[in-house]
Structure formats: C-alpha cells, structure tokens
Amino acid sequence: MSTLDLTQWDIITEEDFQGMQFDSGVLIKNFDPNTFVTPAEGDIACVTSGDFSLTYNTTKVNLGDDVNNIFFRYAELEVITGTDAATLTVTTLDFSAEGIKRALGAADISDTKITPRFYIQPGDFENLAWVGMKLGGGLVAVVIPKALSTGGISITATKGGKGRNQLTIQGFKTIHDKSKAEMEFYSTSGSGITITAQPIDAEVNVGTAAAFSVTATGTDTLSYQWQLCAVGDSTYHDISGETGSELELSASAVTAAADGNKYRCRITMGATSTYTKPATLTVNAGA
C-alpha cells in the first residue's frame, strides 16, 4: 500500500502569501489610479465597520440559444449584453452632514440641515474607491468613477454602542464615455520604498522656525514632495519648492493661523509612490 505524502501538495510559496490582500481596507474619495499611491491620513471618505462587499457581474447571452441544430454553448457565440451588478456595500459610522448626504444619494446641505432631494444632479455622483493592502506591500483598488448611494439611510443605534448605517453604493456608466466601465480594478506590488523615520509633530511659539523630516530607503533613487493640509481643509496640496527630505518652515510662516496645520511627504521611486504619516504643527501664542 502506498502512503500519501502531503508535502508533495504543499506547494504554496512565500510569494503567494505576499500577494494576498489582508484586512478590510478603506473607502477613499477621489482616489487617483494614475498616481496610485498608498492612502494616507485625510484621504479616507468615511469611517467604516465590518466587511466590505464588492460585486461586479455582466449579463451574457449565447446567440446559439433556441437555434435549431445547435446543441452546445460555443465560445464564439457568447455576447456580453450589459452589467448585472456593480455594487459596493459597507457599514459606515459616519454621521457627518457629508456622510448623511452621501447615504441619501440626492440631498442638499444647509448649515446643519440635510434635506433629501427628489431629483439627481451631476454633482451627486462621486469618485469612490475601496483600497486594500497586500501582505507583501502594495495595494489592490476598486475604483467607482460614478458612484451614487442607492440604498438610502438605514440607521441602527443600540444602547452603549455606535450608531451604524448600511451604505449601498451603485456604480454607473456615463454617456460621455460609454467605453468606461462602472468599476475599474487595479493591483500593484510593493513600492520598494521603506520609511525608517516618520515626520514627528512640532510645537513652537509664534514667529519661531519649525522643521519636519523623513528618512527613507529604496531600491532606486528617491524623490520627495512635501504637502500641506491647512486647518479647515480636507485635502493635501503640494508645497512649491519643498522637494527634499526635510521641510523647513521659516519664522514668518509660523503664525497663529498655522496652528493645527498638517504636513506630510510624498516619496516617489520611479512610477511608484508612498506617503509619510502626517505631522501636526502646534503654534503657541508665546510670552
């Protein structure tokens, strides 16, 4: 009698594990697949809980159906006739005005009031993306260029628990670019960039110079671009001329209005990039 040697079937390699997607991922607003960098603080569209569920199916028809003397399904006769589903479902914990508007799909915000609207405007559609990390570095992303909530609001609140809303996002095509799919899929391997020292928060008095720095290594030449997310803003913008591993803020730039500003650095190597964690500037009034 022969003995089954299971080691002969143990053929999964370390590289196979490195390519696996891990953890729930995040929902990103205005994710740009052309730059395709790891999301950083401030990029998230809303806080979520539990699992993400993404579905994309096409409807197909075989032209040989109901044709006499054709008894099998031939590959040459298979035709895609449309999209059956392009849907993202997740539980959100976001009860901000923007988050409620997103769940309603069509609504207007006036101060603290969010009013449902019974018609859809072009601005109701968002560019949303689910982005998940890979074990070996890099990420996988599902981008929905024309995303709109079709599930409305379904709030669950419990004693001692967090309020939750089931968010259902549908992907749509646009008549302005009929070749563009409702969902786009991207996958990238590790960037090859290792950040060994992140920028740290700085606390200084008004009129005192401040600095942030990053230390990183890579398999090729690295380039740097520092970015600023000012107080009251939700996005980061490039700081002109700040392309070194250290960002120096002059004394004249450290004003009371700069209190709470966040700074991060985009590090690029070839066609891949990654972001540092943001560092916050705290400005004291001084003596």
PyMOL commands that set and color helices and strands:
alter all, ss='L'
color gray80, all
select helices_A, chain A and resi 6-9+14-18+75-77+97-104+122-124+251-253+256-258
alter helices_A, ss='H'
color red, helices_A
select strands_A, chain A and resi 21-29+48-62+78-92+107-110+113-116+126-134+139-149+155-156+164-171+184-188+193-197+202-205+210-213+215-218+223-229+237-238+246-249+262-269+272-275+279-284
alter strands_A, ss='S'
color yellow, strands_A
deselect
rebuild
show_as cartoon
